[in-house]
Amino acid sequence: MLDYFALGVLIFAGLVLFYGIIVLHDIPYEIAVHRNHPHQDAIHATGWVSLFTLHALWPFLWIWAMLYREDRGWGIGSSGQLHQTSINELQVQLLELQQRVAHLEAIQSKAGEPRHDAGGGI
């Protein structure tokens, strides 16, 4: 009688372990669904592949699922504001350089020097 009980416990433990590993590998997919990740299907498929690769992909899968958030996308900060600031700085710098080139061309034309922008080769 005790042998049958031990066999039942072993079968139960095996089933719990088997399904527990499957549920564990679905955690990144559940995170992706919760965050409305654009790669949900790929994350789910990679979770199954990770079962057959001795779980080597699973940590990367967790990171991949955690990277995206619907409210901020892939980035962590307010990169839109930084991007706009960078564009404004470049526009100011471009305007200054255009004014400088125009000023230098005006000085050169007043001096009467020949211009060397014909591109005549050697």
DSSP file (Angstrom, degrees, kcal/mol; ACC not computed):
  #  RESIDUE AA STRUCTURE BP1 BP2  ACC     N-H-->O    O-->H-N    N-H-->O    O-->H-N    TCO  KAPPA ALPHA  PHI   PSI    X-CA   Y-CA   Z-CA
    1    1 A M     >        0   0    0      0, 0.0     4,-1.6     0, 0.0     3,-0.1   0.000 360.0 360.0 360.0 -40.7    0.0    0.0    0.0
    2    2 A L  H  >  +     0   0    0      1,-0.2     4,-2.4     2,-0.2     5,-0.2   0.822 360.0  59.8 -66.9 -30.6    2.8    2.4    0.8
    3    3 A D  H  > S+     0   0    0      2,-0.2     4,-2.2     1,-0.2    -1,-0.2   0.894 105.0  48.1 -64.1 -39.8    4.4    1.6   -2.6
    4    4 A Y  H  > S+     0   0    0      2,-0.2     4,-2.3     1,-0.2    -1,-0.2   0.878 110.7  51.1 -69.2 -37.0    1.3    2.9   -4.4
    5    5 A F  H  X S+     0   0    0     -4,-1.6     4,-2.4     2,-0.2    -2,-0.2   0.922 110.9  48.2 -64.4 -44.2    1.2    6.0   -2.3
    6    6 A A  H  X S+     0   0    0     -4,-2.4     4,-2.4     1,-0.2    -2,-0.2   0.899 111.3  50.6 -63.5 -40.5    4.9    6.7   -3.1
    7    7 A L  H  X S+     0   0    0     -4,-2.2     4,-2.4     2,-0.2    -1,-0.2   0.906 110.3  50.1 -63.3 -41.1    4.3    6.1   -6.8
    8    8 A G  H  X S+     0   0    0     -4,-2.3     4,-2.6     2,-0.2    -2,-0.2   0.901 110.4  49.6 -62.7 -42.0    1.3    8.5   -6.7
    9    9 A V  H  X S+     0   0    0     -4,-2.4     4,-2.9     2,-0.2    -2,-0.2   0.910 111.3  49.5 -64.2 -41.9    3.5   11.2   -5.0
   10   10 A L  H  X S+     0   0    0     -4,-2.4     4,-2.4     2,-0.2    -2,-0.2   0.912 112.7  46.5 -63.7 -43.2    6.2   10.7   -7.6
   11   11 A I  H  X S+     0   0    0     -4,-2.4     4,-2.4     2,-0.2    -2,-0.2   0.927 114.0  48.5 -64.7 -43.9    3.8   11.0  -10.5
   12   12 A F  H  X S+     0   0    0     -4,-2.6     4,-2.5     1,-0.2    -2,-0.2   0.924 112.4  48.1 -61.3 -45.4    2.2   14.1   -8.8
   13   13 A A  H  X S+     0   0    0     -4,-2.9     4,-2.5     1,-0.2    -1,-0.2   0.888 111.4  51.1 -63.9 -39.2    5.6   15.7   -8.2
   14   14 A G  H  X S+     0   0    0     -4,-2.4     4,-2.7     2,-0.2    -1,-0.2   0.916 111.4  46.7 -63.5 -43.6    6.6   15.0  -11.8
   15   15 A L  H  X S+     0   0    0     -4,-2.4     4,-2.8     2,-0.2     5,-0.3   0.912 112.8  49.2 -65.8 -42.1    3.4   16.5  -13.2
   16   16 A V  H  X S+     0   0    0     -4,-2.5     4,-2.2     1,-0.2    -2,-0.2   0.917 113.9  46.6 -62.6 -42.8    3.7   19.6  -11.0
   17   17 A L  H  X S+     0   0    0     -4,-2.5     4,-2.0    -5,-0.2    -2,-0.2   0.923 113.3  49.2 -64.4 -44.8    7.4   20.0  -12.0
   18   18 A F  H  X S+     0   0    0     -4,-2.7     4,-1.5     1,-0.2    -2,-0.2   0.954 118.3  37.4 -60.5 -52.9    6.6   19.5  -15.7
   19   19 A Y  H  X S+     0   0    0     -4,-2.8     4,-2.5     1,-0.2    -1,-0.2   0.799 112.3  60.2 -73.0 -27.8    3.7   22.0  -15.8
   20   20 A G  H  X S+     0   0    0     -4,-2.2     4,-2.5    -5,-0.3    -1,-0.2   0.898 104.4  49.2 -64.2 -40.5    5.5   24.4  -13.4
   21   21 A I  H  X S+     0   0    0     -4,-2.0     4,-2.0     2,-0.2    -1,-0.2   0.894 111.1  50.1 -66.2 -39.1    8.4   24.8  -15.9
   22   22 A I  H  X S+     0   0    0     -4,-1.5     4,-0.7     2,-0.2    -2,-0.2   0.929 112.5  46.3 -64.4 -44.5    5.9   25.5  -18.7
   23   23 A V  H >< S+     0   0    0     -4,-2.5     3,-0.8     1,-0.2     4,-0.4   0.896 110.3  54.5 -64.2 -39.7    4.1   28.1  -16.6
   24   24 A L  H >< S+     0   0    0     -4,-2.5     3,-1.1     1,-0.3    -1,-0.2   0.887 106.4  51.4 -60.7 -39.8    7.5   29.6  -15.6
   25   25 A H  H 3< S+     0   0    0     -4,-2.0     4,-0.3     1,-0.2    -1,-0.3   0.629 103.1  60.2 -76.2 -11.3    8.4   30.0  -19.2
   26   26 A D  T <X S+     0   0    0     -3,-0.8     4,-2.4    -4,-0.7    -1,-0.2   0.492  79.1  90.2 -89.6  -4.0    5.2   31.8  -20.0
   27   27 A I  H <> S+     0   0    0     -3,-1.1     4,-2.3    -4,-0.4     5,-0.2   0.934  85.8  49.1 -59.7 -48.1    5.9   34.6  -17.5
   28   28 A P  H  > S+     0   0    0      0, 0.0     4,-2.4     0, 0.0    -1,-0.2   0.889 111.3  51.2 -60.2 -35.7    7.7   36.8  -20.1
   29   29 A Y  H  > S+     0   0    0     -4,-0.3     4,-2.4     2,-0.2    -2,-0.2   0.918 109.1  49.8 -65.3 -41.9    4.8   36.3  -22.5
   30   30 A E  H  X S+     0   0    0     -4,-2.4     4,-2.4     2,-0.2    -1,-0.2   0.882 110.2  50.9 -64.0 -37.6    2.3   37.3  -19.7
   31   31 A I  H  X S+     0   0    0     -4,-2.3     4,-2.2     2,-0.2    -1,-0.2   0.925 110.1  50.3 -62.2 -44.4    4.5   40.4  -19.1
   32   32 A A  H  <>S+     0   0    0     -4,-2.4     5,-2.9     1,-0.2     4,-0.4   0.890 111.0  48.3 -62.7 -40.1    4.4   41.2  -22.8
   33   33 A V  H ><5S+     0   0    0     -4,-2.4     3,-1.0     3,-0.2    -1,-0.2   0.925 111.4  50.2 -65.3 -43.7    0.6   40.9  -22.9
   34   34 A H  H 3<5S+     0   0    0     -4,-2.4    -2,-0.2     1,-0.3    -1,-0.2   0.865 115.0  43.2 -62.5 -37.0    0.2   43.1  -19.9
   35   35 A R  T 3<5S-     0   0    0     -4,-2.2    35,-0.4    -5,-0.1    -1,-0.3   0.395 110.1-121.3 -90.1   2.7    2.5   45.8  -21.4
   36   36 A N  T < 5 -     0   0    0     -3,-1.0    -3,-0.2    -4,-0.4    -4,-0.1   0.926  41.6-167.5  55.4  48.0    0.8   45.5  -24.8
   37   37 A H    > < -     0   0    0     -5,-2.9     3,-1.0     1,-0.1    -1,-0.2  -0.404  24.7-136.1 -67.9 137.4    4.2   44.6  -26.3
   38   38 A P  T 3  S+     0   0    0      0, 0.0     3,-0.2     0, 0.0    -1,-0.1   0.681 102.4  52.4 -70.5 -14.7    4.4   44.7  -30.2
   39   39 A H  T 3>  +     0   0    0      1,-0.2     4,-2.4     2,-0.1     5,-0.2  -0.124  67.1 130.4-110.4  36.0    6.3   41.4  -30.2
   40   40 A Q  H <> S+     0   0    0     -3,-1.0     4,-2.3     1,-0.2     5,-0.2   0.903  73.7  47.8 -57.6 -45.3    4.0   39.3  -28.1
   41   41 A D  H  > S+     0   0    0     -3,-0.2     4,-2.5     1,-0.2    -1,-0.2   0.897 111.8  49.6 -66.3 -39.6    3.9   36.3  -30.5
   42   42 A A  H  > S+     0   0    0      1,-0.2     4,-2.4     2,-0.2    -1,-0.2   0.894 111.0  50.0 -66.3 -38.7    7.6   36.3  -31.0
   43   43 A I  H  X S+     0   0    0     -4,-2.4     4,-1.7     2,-0.2    -2,-0.2   0.899 111.2  49.3 -65.6 -40.0    8.2   36.3  -27.2
   44   44 A H  H  X S+     0   0    0     -4,-2.3     4,-1.4    -5,-0.2    -2,-0.2   0.926 112.7  46.5 -65.4 -44.5    5.7   33.5  -26.8
   45   45 A A  H  X S+     0   0    0     -4,-2.5     4,-2.1     1,-0.2    -2,-0.2   0.895 111.0  52.2 -65.0 -39.5    7.4   31.4  -29.5
   46   46 A T  H  X S+     0   0    0     -4,-2.4     4,-2.3     1,-0.2    -1,-0.2   0.827 103.3  59.3 -67.4 -30.3   10.8   32.1  -28.1
   47   47 A G  H  X S+     0   0    0     -4,-1.7     4,-0.9     2,-0.2    -1,-0.2   0.902 107.7  45.3 -62.1 -40.4    9.6   30.9  -24.7
   48   48 A W  H >X S+     0   0    0     -4,-1.4     4,-0.8     2,-0.2     3,-0.5   0.889 111.9  51.2 -69.6 -39.0    8.8   27.5  -26.2
   49   49 A V  H >X S+     0   0    0     -4,-2.1     3,-0.9     1,-0.2     4,-0.7   0.880 103.5  60.2 -63.7 -36.2   12.1   27.4  -28.0
   50   50 A S  H 3<>S+     0   0    0     -4,-2.3     5,-2.6     1,-0.3     3,-0.4   0.790  94.7  63.3 -63.5 -27.6   13.8   28.2  -24.7
   51   51 A L  H X<5S+     0   0    0     -4,-0.9     3,-0.5    -3,-0.5    -1,-0.3   0.859 108.1  42.1 -61.9 -33.7   12.3   25.0  -23.2
   52   52 A F  H <<5S+     0   0    0     -3,-0.9    -1,-0.2    -4,-0.8    -2,-0.2   0.515 107.5  60.4 -93.6  -6.2   14.3   23.0  -25.7
   53   53 A T  T ><5S-     0   0    0     -4,-0.7     3,-1.4    -3,-0.4    -1,-0.2  -0.018 120.3 -99.8-108.4  29.3   17.5   25.0  -25.4
   54   54 A L  T < 5S-     0   0    0     -3,-0.5    -3,-0.2     1,-0.3    -2,-0.1   0.838  71.2 -66.8  55.8  36.6   18.0   24.2  -21.7
   55   55 A H  T 3 <S+     0   0    0     -5,-2.6     3,-0.3    -6,-0.1    -1,-0.3   0.675  96.7 135.5  66.2  21.4   16.5   27.6  -20.8
   56   56 A A  S <  S+     0   0    0     -3,-1.4     4,-0.4    -6,-0.3    -2,-0.1   0.823  73.5  44.8 -69.6 -30.2   19.5   29.6  -22.3
   57   57 A L  S  > S+     0   0    0      1,-0.2     4,-2.2    -7,-0.1    -1,-0.2   0.638  90.1  88.0 -86.7 -14.7   17.2   32.1  -23.9
   58   58 A W  H  > S+     0   0    0     -3,-0.3     4,-2.2     1,-0.2    -1,-0.2   0.868  85.0  49.5 -61.3 -43.9   14.9   32.7  -21.0
   59   59 A P  H  > S+     0   0    0      0, 0.0     4,-1.9     0, 0.0    -1,-0.2   0.908 114.4  46.7 -61.7 -38.7   16.8   35.5  -19.2
   60   60 A F  H  > S+     0   0    0     -4,-0.4     4,-2.6    -3,-0.2    -2,-0.2   0.845 109.5  55.0 -69.2 -32.7   17.0   37.4  -22.5
   61   61 A L  H  X S+     0   0    0     -4,-2.2     4,-2.2     2,-0.2    -1,-0.2   0.891 106.4  50.8 -65.5 -40.5   13.4   36.8  -23.1
   62   62 A W  H  X S+     0   0    0     -4,-2.2     4,-1.8     2,-0.2    -2,-0.2   0.927 111.9  47.2 -62.3 -45.8   12.5   38.3  -19.8
   63   63 A I  H  X S+     0   0    0     -4,-1.9     4,-1.4     1,-0.2    -2,-0.2   0.918 110.6  52.7 -62.2 -44.1   14.6   41.4  -20.6
   64   64 A W  H  X S+     0   0    0     -4,-2.6     4,-0.6     1,-0.2     3,-0.3   0.898 110.6  47.1 -59.3 -42.3   13.0   41.7  -24.0
   65   65 A A  H  < S+     0   0    0     -4,-2.2     3,-0.3     1,-0.2    -1,-0.2   0.835 112.7  49.7 -69.3 -31.9    9.5   41.6  -22.5
   66   66 A M  H  < S+     0   0    0     -4,-1.8    -1,-0.2     1,-0.2    -2,-0.2   0.674  94.6  74.3 -81.9 -17.1   10.4   44.2  -19.9
   67   67 A L  H  < S+     0   0    0     -4,-1.4     2,-0.4    -3,-0.3    -1,-0.2   0.856  86.3  67.8 -66.6 -35.8   12.0   46.7  -22.3
   68   68 A Y     <  +     0   0    0     -4,-0.6     2,-0.4    -3,-0.3     6,-0.2  -0.693  53.7 175.1 -95.9 135.3    8.7   47.9  -23.9
   69   69 A R  B >>  -A   73   0A   0      4,-1.9     4,-2.7    -2,-0.4     3,-0.5  -0.998  31.1-135.0-132.8 139.8    6.1   50.0  -22.1
   70   70 A E  T 34 S+     0   0    0    -35,-0.4    -1,-0.1    -2,-0.4     4,-0.1   0.841 102.5  52.2 -63.5 -34.6    3.0   51.3  -23.9
   71   71 A D  T 34 S+     0   0    0      1,-0.2    -1,-0.2     2,-0.1    -3,-0.0   0.789 128.2  16.9 -75.9 -26.7    3.3   54.8  -22.3
   72   72 A R  T X4 S-     0   0    0     -3,-0.5     3,-0.8     1,-0.3    -2,-0.2   0.425  91.8-145.7-125.9  -0.4    6.9   55.4  -23.2
   73   73 A G  B 3<  -A   69   0A   0     -4,-2.7    -4,-1.9     1,-0.2    -1,-0.3  -0.485  63.8 -27.6  74.2-138.5    7.7   52.9  -25.9
   74   74 A W  T 3  S+     0   0    0     -6,-0.2    -1,-0.2    -2,-0.2    -4,-0.1   0.736 116.9  84.3 -87.5 -24.5   11.3   51.5  -26.0
   75   75 A G    <   -     0   0    0     -3,-0.8    -6,-0.1     1,-0.1    -3,-0.1  -0.227  62.7-149.9 -79.9 168.7   13.0   54.5  -24.4
   76   76 A I  S    S+     0   0    0     -2,-0.0    -1,-0.1     0, 0.0     2,-0.1   0.756  76.2  38.6-105.6 -36.3   13.4   55.2  -20.7
   77   77 A G  S    S-     0   0    0     -5,-0.0     2,-1.5     1,-0.0     3,-0.2  -0.256 102.9 -77.9-103.4-168.5   13.5   59.0  -20.7
   78   78 A S    >>  +     0   0    0      1,-0.2     4,-1.4    -2,-0.1     3,-0.6  -0.604  56.8 164.0 -91.1  74.4   11.8   61.8  -22.5
   79   79 A S  H 3>  +     0   0    0     -2,-1.5     4,-2.7     1,-0.2    -1,-0.2   0.741  65.8  67.7 -68.1 -23.4   13.9   61.4  -25.7
   80   80 A G  H 3> S+     0   0    0      2,-0.2     4,-2.1    -3,-0.2    -1,-0.2   0.911 102.1  45.9 -62.4 -42.0   11.4   63.4  -27.7
   81   81 A Q  H <> S+     0   0    0     -3,-0.6     4,-2.2     2,-0.2    -2,-0.2   0.907 114.0  48.4 -67.2 -42.5   12.3   66.6  -25.8
   82   82 A L  H  X S+     0   0    0     -4,-1.4     4,-2.2     1,-0.2    -2,-0.2   0.893 111.0  51.4 -64.3 -39.1   16.0   65.9  -26.1
   83   83 A H  H  X S+     0   0    0     -4,-2.7     4,-2.1     2,-0.2    -2,-0.2   0.915 110.3  48.0 -64.3 -43.5   15.6   65.2  -29.8
   84   84 A Q  H  X S+     0   0    0     -4,-2.1     4,-2.3     2,-0.2    -2,-0.2   0.887 110.8  51.6 -65.6 -39.3   13.8   68.5  -30.3
   85   85 A T  H  X S+     0   0    0     -4,-2.2     4,-2.3     1,-0.2    -1,-0.2   0.912 109.5  50.2 -62.4 -42.8   16.4   70.4  -28.3
   86   86 A S  H  X S+     0   0    0     -4,-2.2     4,-2.1     1,-0.2    -2,-0.2   0.895 110.0  50.2 -62.9 -41.0   19.1   68.9  -30.5
   87   87 A I  H  X S+     0   0    0     -4,-2.1     4,-2.2     2,-0.2    -2,-0.2   0.914 110.2  50.2 -64.2 -42.9   17.3   69.9  -33.7
   88   88 A N  H  X S+     0   0    0     -4,-2.3     4,-2.1     1,-0.2    -2,-0.2   0.909 110.1  49.9 -62.8 -42.1   16.9   73.5  -32.4
   89   89 A E  H  X S+     0   0    0     -4,-2.3     4,-2.3     1,-0.2    -1,-0.2   0.904 110.9  49.6 -63.1 -41.1   20.6   73.7  -31.6
   90   90 A L  H  X S+     0   0    0     -4,-2.1     4,-2.3     2,-0.2    -1,-0.2   0.867 109.1  52.3 -66.5 -36.2   21.6   72.4  -35.0
   91   91 A Q  H  X S+     0   0    0     -4,-2.2     4,-2.2     2,-0.2    -2,-0.2   0.906 110.3  47.9 -66.0 -41.2   19.3   74.9  -36.7
   92   92 A V  H  X S+     0   0    0     -4,-2.1     4,-2.3     2,-0.2    -2,-0.2   0.919 112.5  49.1 -64.0 -43.7   20.9   77.8  -34.8
   93   93 A Q  H  X S+     0   0    0     -4,-2.3     4,-2.2     1,-0.2    -2,-0.2   0.894 110.4  50.9 -64.0 -39.9   24.3   76.5  -35.7
   94   94 A L  H  X S+     0   0    0     -4,-2.3     4,-2.3     2,-0.2    -1,-0.2   0.909 109.7  50.0 -63.9 -42.6   23.4   76.2  -39.3
   95   95 A L  H  X S+     0   0    0     -4,-2.2     4,-2.2     2,-0.2    -2,-0.2   0.912 110.5  49.8 -62.7 -43.4   22.0   79.8  -39.4
   96   96 A E  H  X S+     0   0    0     -4,-2.3     4,-2.2     1,-0.2    -2,-0.2   0.910 111.6  48.5 -61.7 -42.6   25.2   81.1  -37.8
   97   97 A L  H  X S+     0   0    0     -4,-2.2     4,-2.5     2,-0.2    -2,-0.2   0.883 110.0  51.6 -66.9 -37.9   27.4   79.2  -40.4
   98   98 A Q  H  X S+     0   0    0     -4,-2.3     4,-2.3     2,-0.2    -1,-0.2   0.909 111.1  47.9 -64.3 -41.3   25.3   80.5  -43.3
   99   99 A Q  H  X S+     0   0    0     -4,-2.2     4,-2.3     2,-0.2    -2,-0.2   0.891 111.7  50.6 -64.8 -39.2   25.7   84.1  -42.0
  100  100 A R  H  X S+     0   0    0     -4,-2.2     4,-2.5     2,-0.2    -2,-0.2   0.912 110.7  47.9 -65.7 -43.1   29.4   83.6  -41.6
  101  101 A V  H  X S+     0   0    0     -4,-2.5     4,-2.5     2,-0.2    -2,-0.2   0.918 112.1  49.9 -63.8 -43.2   29.8   82.2  -45.1
  102  102 A A  H  X S+     0   0    0     -4,-2.3     4,-2.0     2,-0.2    -2,-0.2   0.902 111.5  49.3 -62.1 -40.5   27.8   85.1  -46.6
  103  103 A H  H  X S+     0   0    0     -4,-2.3     4,-2.2     2,-0.2    -2,-0.2   0.924 111.9  47.7 -64.3 -45.1   29.9   87.6  -44.6
  104  104 A L  H  X S+     0   0    0     -4,-2.5     4,-2.3     1,-0.2    -2,-0.2   0.874 111.4  50.9 -65.6 -37.3   33.2   86.0  -45.9
  105  105 A E  H  X S+     0   0    0     -4,-2.5     4,-2.3     2,-0.2    -1,-0.2   0.879 109.5  50.9 -66.7 -37.2   31.9   86.0  -49.5
  106  106 A A  H  X S+     0   0    0     -4,-2.0     4,-1.8     2,-0.2    -2,-0.2   0.916 111.4  47.3 -65.9 -42.2   31.0   89.6  -49.2
  107  107 A I  H  X S+     0   0    0     -4,-2.2     4,-1.8     1,-0.2    -2,-0.2   0.906 112.5  50.1 -63.9 -41.7   34.5   90.5  -47.9
  108  108 A Q  H  X>S+     0   0    0     -4,-2.3     5,-1.2     1,-0.2     4,-0.8   0.887 110.0  49.2 -66.8 -39.3   36.1   88.4  -50.7
  109  109 A S  H  <5S+     0   0    0     -4,-2.3     3,-0.2     1,-0.2    -1,-0.2   0.841 110.5  51.3 -71.1 -31.3   34.0   90.1  -53.4
  110  110 A K  H  <5S+     0   0    0     -4,-1.8    -1,-0.2     1,-0.2    -2,-0.2   0.844 106.4  54.7 -70.2 -34.1   34.9   93.6  -52.1
  111  111 A A  H  <5S-     0   0    0     -4,-1.8    -1,-0.2    -5,-0.2    -2,-0.2   0.684 106.4-130.7 -74.9 -17.1   38.6   92.7  -52.0
  112  112 A G  T  <5 +     0   0    0     -4,-0.8    -3,-0.2    -3,-0.2    -2,-0.1   0.654  49.6 155.7  78.4  15.7   38.4   91.8  -55.7
  113  113 A E      < -     0   0    0     -5,-1.2    -1,-0.2     1,-0.1     2,-0.1  -0.483  49.1-106.5 -73.3 144.6   40.1   88.5  -55.3
  114  114 A P        -     0   0    0      0, 0.0     2,-0.3     0, 0.0    -1,-0.1  -0.465  33.8-122.1 -70.0 143.8   39.4   85.8  -57.9
  115  115 A R        -     0   0    0     -2,-0.1     3,-0.2     1,-0.1    -6,-0.0  -0.681  14.7-157.9 -89.1 141.6   37.2   83.1  -56.7
  116  116 A H        +     0   0    0     -2,-0.3     3,-0.3     1,-0.2    -1,-0.1  -0.249  59.9 108.0-111.8  42.8   38.5   79.5  -57.0
  117  117 A D        +     0   0    0      1,-0.2    -1,-0.2     2,-0.1    -2,-0.0   0.099  42.5 102.6-107.7  24.5   35.2   77.6  -56.9
  118  118 A A  S    S-     0   0    0     -3,-0.2    -1,-0.2     3,-0.0    -2,-0.1   0.768  76.9-140.1 -75.8 -24.4   35.3   76.5  -60.6
  119  119 A G        +     0   0    0     -3,-0.3     3,-0.1     1,-0.1    -2,-0.1   0.932  36.8 166.3  68.5  45.5   36.4   73.0  -59.6
  120  120 A G        -     0   0    0      1,-0.2     2,-0.3    -4,-0.1    -1,-0.1   0.402  37.0-129.3 -79.9   1.9   38.8   72.7  -62.5
  121  121 A G              0   0    0      1,-0.2    -1,-0.2     0, 0.0    -2,-0.1  -0.622 360.0 360.0  89.3-145.7   40.7   69.7  -61.3
  122  122 A I              0   0    0     -2,-0.3    -1,-0.2    -3,-0.1    -2,-0.0   0.468 360.0 360.0 -79.2 360.0   44.5   69.5  -61.1
